[in-house]
Amino acid sequence: MSMWWWMKARRTHSVVLSGLAISLLLSLTIGSEEVELPSLVSGMQQAVLTMFVPIPLVAALMVSLESRLPGIEASSVRRVGGWDALLVSATVGFWFALAAVSGSGVVAASARNAAFLAGLMLLARPWVGEAAVMVPVAWTMVVVAFNRRPAPDPEPWTILPEPASAPHAALAAAVLFGIGISSVMFISKDKS
C-alpha cells in the first residue's frame, strides 16, 4: 500500500485537518473561559473550557484511523501502524508547534490535553475499536464530576484543568501519549 493511498483511505486532508482546525479555533476563541458545571463531590464548580477543546481533534483522529481498507492493509508490505503513529504524532506535534509560536498558555495546555486524551484513546482502541473515541469524553466527564478543587489548583490526577506550566501534567501526557503511540505501532486492532 503506497503512502498516497494510505492518506486517501485515512482521509487525512479532510477529516484530520478539519478536526485540528476546529480544536485550534476553539482554543483561540474560548481562551481561559470558565463555566460552572455540576460536580458529584462538590456541588457546582468552575471548570475551564479548554478541557473540552481537544475532543474534536481526538474524534477526527479516531475517524481517520478507523477509515481502513482491512484487506489491503493486511496484505501490505509496509507497516501501516507506523504511518498511523506518524499521523497522530504529527497532528499533535503540529499543535505543540503552534503553541510554541503563539506563546499562549491556553494553546499549550490544549496541546498537552490533546496528547493526553489521544494517548487514552489509542490505548483503548485495540480492545474497543471505534468506541475508544468515548474514552477521552468519559475522562473529561470524570474530571468534571469528581474533581474536588476548582481551577487554577485542581487535584493532580485530573491533568486536563491543570495550567500549561504544571510539570506533572506534562509528564503524564507525554508518558500516556508515548504508550498510546506504541500501541498503534505494535498492537494490532484486528484479532484475526
One Martini backbone bead per residue (centre of mass of N, CA, C, O) as a GRO file, in nm:
protein
  192
    1MET     BB    1   0.094   0.038   0.026
    2SER     BB    2   0.073   0.352  -0.038
    3MET     BB    3   0.080   0.661   0.092
    4TRP     BB    4  -0.144   0.785  -0.080
    5TRP     BB    5  -0.363   0.570  -0.014
    6TRP     BB    6  -0.352   0.605   0.287
    7MET     BB    7  -0.440   0.907   0.293
    8LYS     BB    8  -0.711   0.856   0.153
    9ALA     BB    9  -0.824   0.647   0.353
   10ARG     BB   10  -0.777   0.848   0.612
   11ARG     BB   11  -0.855   1.143   0.548
   12THR     BB   12  -0.643   1.375   0.616
   13HIS     BB   13  -0.737   1.639   0.462
   14SER     BB   14  -1.027   1.648   0.596
   15VAL     BB   15  -1.050   1.534   0.890
   16VAL     BB   16  -0.790   1.621   1.043
   17LEU     BB   17  -0.783   1.920   0.961
   18SER     BB   18  -1.060   1.986   1.078
   19GLY     BB   19  -1.008   1.905   1.373
   20LEU     BB   20  -0.773   2.099   1.414
   21ALA     BB   21  -0.919   2.364   1.343
   22ILE     BB   22  -1.143   2.348   1.555
   23SER     BB   23  -0.965   2.328   1.809
   24LEU     BB   24  -0.802   2.588   1.762
   25LEU     BB   25  -1.038   2.781   1.749
   26LEU     BB   26  -1.141   2.720   2.032
   27SER     BB   27  -0.881   2.794   2.182
   28LEU     BB   28  -0.877   3.098   2.084
   29THR     BB   29  -1.179   3.180   2.171
   30ILE     BB   30  -1.202   3.078   2.470
   31GLY     BB   31  -0.960   3.040   2.630
   32SER     BB   32  -0.998   3.091   2.994
   33GLU     BB   33  -1.271   2.998   3.027
   34GLU     BB   34  -1.547   2.966   3.256
   35VAL     BB   35  -1.763   2.721   3.404
   36GLU     BB   36  -2.053   2.597   3.552
   37LEU     BB   37  -2.045   2.272   3.697
   38PRO     BB   38  -2.142   1.973   3.791
   39SER     BB   39  -2.065   1.800   4.096
   40LEU     BB   40  -2.055   1.513   4.295
   41VAL     BB   41  -1.850   1.644   4.536
   42SER     BB   42  -1.911   1.995   4.497
   43GLY     BB   43  -2.132   2.059   4.317
   44MET     BB   44  -2.054   2.356   4.207
   45GLN     BB   45  -1.805   2.432   3.947
   46GLN     BB   46  -1.527   2.545   3.809
   47ALA     BB   47  -1.455   2.518   3.451
   48VAL     BB   48  -1.244   2.472   3.200
   49LEU     BB   49  -1.286   2.472   2.853
   50THR     BB   50  -1.009   2.345   2.757
   51MET     BB   51  -1.085   2.048   2.817
   52PHE     BB   52  -1.275   2.028   2.538
   53VAL     BB   53  -1.104   2.107   2.281
   54PRO     BB   54  -0.968   1.816   2.183
   55ILE     BB   55  -1.213   1.639   2.094
   56PRO     BB   56  -1.232   1.691   1.785
   57LEU     BB   57  -0.950   1.580   1.724
   58VAL     BB   58  -0.978   1.295   1.842
   59ALA     BB   59  -1.219   1.218   1.664
   60ALA     BB   60  -1.073   1.258   1.393
   61LEU     BB   61  -0.855   1.046   1.442
   62MET     BB   62  -1.048   0.807   1.466
   63VAL     BB   63  -1.177   0.827   1.191
   64SER     BB   64  -0.913   0.793   1.039
   65LEU     BB   65  -0.816   0.518   1.163
   66GLU     BB   66  -1.104   0.375   1.075
   67SER     BB   67  -1.019   0.430   0.773
   68ARG     BB   68  -1.017   0.131   0.629
   69LEU     BB   69  -0.830  -0.137   0.443
   70PRO     BB   70  -0.798  -0.441   0.550
   71GLY     BB   71  -0.698  -0.613   0.308
   72ILE     BB   72  -0.467  -0.429   0.216
   73GLU     BB   73  -0.325  -0.396   0.495
   74ALA     BB   74  -0.266  -0.701   0.542
   75SER     BB   75  -0.090  -0.719   0.257
   76SER     BB   76   0.111  -0.526   0.341
   77VAL     BB   77   0.449  -0.445   0.363
   78ARG     BB   78   0.389  -0.210   0.510
   79ARG     BB   79   0.366  -0.025   0.808
   80VAL     BB   80   0.073   0.115   0.900
   81GLY     BB   81   0.116   0.178   1.202
   82GLY     BB   82   0.342   0.384   1.153
   83TRP     BB   83   0.167   0.587   0.999
   84ASP     BB   84  -0.040   0.630   1.221
   85ALA     BB   85   0.163   0.736   1.428
   86LEU     BB   86   0.256   0.974   1.255
   87LEU     BB   87  -0.013   1.119   1.234
   88VAL     BB   88  -0.058   1.170   1.536
   89SER     BB   89   0.214   1.306   1.597
   90ALA     BB   90   0.192   1.538   1.389
   91THR     BB   91  -0.068   1.663   1.494
   92VAL     BB   92   0.025   1.720   1.786
   93GLY     BB   93   0.291   1.862   1.708
   94PHE     BB   94   0.160   2.100   1.562
   95TRP     BB   95   0.021   2.214   1.814
   96PHE     BB   96   0.285   2.265   1.971
   97ALA     BB   97   0.404   2.460   1.764
   98LEU     BB   98   0.180   2.673   1.791
   99ALA     BB   99   0.225   2.723   2.091
  100ALA     BB  100   0.517   2.827   2.061
  101VAL     BB  101   0.453   3.062   1.866
  102SER     BB  102   0.221   3.203   2.039
  103GLY     BB  103   0.264   3.178   2.367
  104SER     BB  104   0.016   3.022   2.468
  105GLY     BB  105  -0.114   2.867   2.744
  106VAL     BB  106  -0.378   2.758   2.625
  107VAL     BB  107  -0.256   2.606   2.381
  108ALA     BB  108  -0.061   2.434   2.548
  109ALA     BB  109  -0.279   2.291   2.719
  110SER     BB  110  -0.431   2.175   2.475
  111ALA     BB  111  -0.196   2.006   2.366
  112ARG     BB  112  -0.157   1.834   2.615
  113ASN     BB  113  -0.451   1.725   2.616
  114ALA     BB  114  -0.434   1.590   2.341
  115ALA     BB  115  -0.216   1.387   2.418
  116PHE     BB  116  -0.365   1.253   2.651
  117LEU     BB  117  -0.632   1.173   2.498
  118ALA     BB  118  -0.497   1.016   2.270
  119GLY     BB  119  -0.365   0.805   2.450
  120LEU     BB  120  -0.624   0.689   2.565
  121MET     BB  121  -0.752   0.608   2.294
  122LEU     BB  122  -0.520   0.423   2.189
  123LEU     BB  123  -0.539   0.217   2.425
  124ALA     BB  124  -0.848   0.133   2.363
  125ARG     BB  125  -0.868   0.049   2.056
  126PRO     BB  126  -0.791  -0.264   2.049
  127TRP     BB  127  -1.063  -0.338   2.227
  128VAL     BB  128  -1.307  -0.114   2.112
  129GLY     BB  129  -1.237   0.064   1.888
  130GLU     BB  130  -1.440   0.321   1.807
  131ALA     BB  131  -1.526   0.357   2.115
  132ALA     BB  132  -1.260   0.509   2.206
  133VAL     BB  133  -1.371   0.802   2.169
  134MET     BB  134  -1.511   0.798   2.466
  135VAL     BB  135  -1.276   0.814   2.668
  136PRO     BB  136  -1.214   1.122   2.668
  137VAL     BB  137  -1.498   1.202   2.749
  138ALA     BB  138  -1.508   1.043   3.013
  139TRP     BB  139  -1.268   1.179   3.150
  140THR     BB  140  -1.386   1.463   3.149
  141MET     BB  141  -1.635   1.388   3.322
  142VAL     BB  142  -1.479   1.286   3.568
  143VAL     BB  143  -1.340   1.550   3.631
  144VAL     BB  144  -1.599   1.713   3.676
  145ALA     BB  145  -1.734   1.514   3.894
  146PHE     BB  146  -1.447   1.457   4.095
  147ASN     BB  147  -1.344   1.732   4.135
  148ARG     BB  148  -1.274   1.928   4.433
  149ARG     BB  149  -1.090   2.138   4.276
  150PRO     BB  150  -1.059   2.424   4.137
  151ALA     BB  151  -0.960   2.637   3.938
  152PRO     BB  152  -0.604   2.653   3.937
  153ASP     BB  153  -0.623   2.393   4.172
  154PRO     BB  154  -0.632   2.099   4.097
  155GLU     BB  155  -0.622   1.788   4.099
  156PRO     BB  156  -0.358   1.599   3.986
  157TRP     BB  157  -0.522   1.362   3.830
  158THR     BB  158  -0.677   1.535   3.606
  159ILE     BB  159  -0.481   1.734   3.413
  160LEU     BB  160  -0.667   1.918   3.227
  161PRO     BB  161  -0.693   2.187   3.433
  162GLU     BB  162  -0.415   2.238   3.414
  163PRO     BB  163  -0.165   2.420   3.372
  164ALA     BB  164   0.092   2.450   3.145
  165SER     BB  165   0.317   2.448   3.396
  166ALA     BB  166   0.258   2.154   3.475
  167PRO     BB  167   0.471   1.891   3.510
  168HIS     BB  168   0.288   1.641   3.569
  169ALA     BB  169   0.106   1.678   3.318
  170ALA     BB  170   0.327   1.656   3.105
  171LEU     BB  171   0.424   1.376   3.185
  172ALA     BB  172   0.158   1.223   3.156
  173ALA     BB  173   0.115   1.292   2.856
  174ALA     BB  174   0.379   1.171   2.746
  175VAL     BB  175   0.343   0.882   2.845
  176LEU     BB  176   0.062   0.820   2.725
  177PHE     BB  177   0.136   0.888   2.433
  178GLY     BB  178   0.367   0.683   2.400
  179ILE     BB  179   0.194   0.432   2.457
  180GLY     BB  180  -0.018   0.482   2.237
  181ILE     BB  181   0.178   0.476   1.996
  182SER     BB  182   0.281   0.190   2.050
  183SER     BB  183   0.004   0.053   2.008
  184VAL     BB  184  -0.020   0.127   1.708
  185MET     BB  185   0.248  -0.021   1.615
  186PHE     BB  186   0.217  -0.321   1.794
  187ILE     BB  187  -0.103  -0.335   1.809
  188SER     BB  188  -0.350  -0.510   1.688
  189LYS     BB  189  -0.686  -0.462   1.622
  190ASP     BB  190  -0.689  -0.725   1.495
  191LYS     BB  191  -0.792  -1.068   1.594
  192SER     BB  192  -0.702  -1.255   1.333
   0.00000   0.00000   0.00000
